[in-house]
């Protein structure tokens, strides 16, 4: 789900910072397309949702960042995403 952990109020700021630092390492287009897909899925039926997912994944798989992610995985290194 959206909520993955509960933290005490006094640890909230450091936890948010940790999550944001983690997101900075992810592919920006992957995050953008994921956010767009979630927003479009609201109120959709199942088959429409699957079609939107298929289109989003095709868009994402054809990006330079997707290719960089595969290369980095094969070379056992951290990817360098450029948002392309």
Order of alpha helices (4+ residues) and beta strands (2+ residues): alpha-alpha-alpha-alpha
